[in-house]
Amino acid sequence: MIQIFKEAGNANSRNTDYQFWQQDNQPKIILTPDFAAQKLNYIHNNPVEAGIVEKAEEYIYSSARDYYYGKQIGLLQIEFLL
């Protein structure tokens, strides 16, 4: 596994040794409530896409639970966006 990280690091000009994370993200500015909702739903759906849970609100480490039930029930206090 270390060899894979080393090869990925050597292939990236922004890295000198090892690379573990992908560096191909494209950040976007969130300017509208609709865009914020889209991104929030995308994040909430990640555990479902990964096959960890069947419904987003079942994942205990996600604020999806708070949004689904409409109140603070998760592990961390959040500020509701929508």
N, C-alpha and C positions, 0 to 999 in steps of 0.2 A: 504494500500500500504506500509506503514511504516513497518508493520509486515512482509511482504514478504521480504523487504530489510534486516530486522533484521535476519530472518531465513537464508537467503543467506549468510549474514556475519558470522553467527555462524557456518555454514557448511564449511567455508573456513578457513584453518589454517593460511593463510597469512593476515587475517582480524580480527579485534577485535570487531567491532560494526556492522555497516551496509555495505552492498555491493550493488552498483548500476550498475557498469560496469562488463561485463564478463571478466574473467582473463585467458582465454584459447587461447589467440593469440599465434602464432608461428612466430616470426620475421625471415625474410630471408634477406640475403645480396644480393643486386642487383649488379651483376657482368657483365651482358651483356645487350646490347641495346634491344634485343628481350625480355628479362625478364622484363626490365623496361617498355617496351611498353605493355606487358601483364598486369602488375600491374596498369599502368596508365589507360588502357581500363577498367579494373575491377572497379577502383574507379569512373571513369566517368560514368559507367553504373549503379552504385548504385541507383541514383534517378529514373531510368527507372524501375529497379527491384522492387523498393518500390512503383511504380505506381504513382509517383509524376508528371512525364512527359512521353511523348511517345518517345522522342528522347533525347539523352544525351545533345546535344547542346542547347536544350530548357531550361535547368536548369540554371537560372541566377547566381547561387552561385558556378558554376563549371568552371574549365578551359577548359572543353570540348568545350565550345563555341570558345575559342581562337584557339584550335587545328583544329576544324572543318572549321573555316573561314580562318585560316592561318595567323591571325594577332591579335594584342592586342585589344580586345573589351570587355573583362570581367570587373568585378568590381575591381579586383586587378591586379597589374602588375606581370607577371610571367616570368620565364625563361623556354623557350621551351626545352624539353629534347630530342626530336627526330626531 
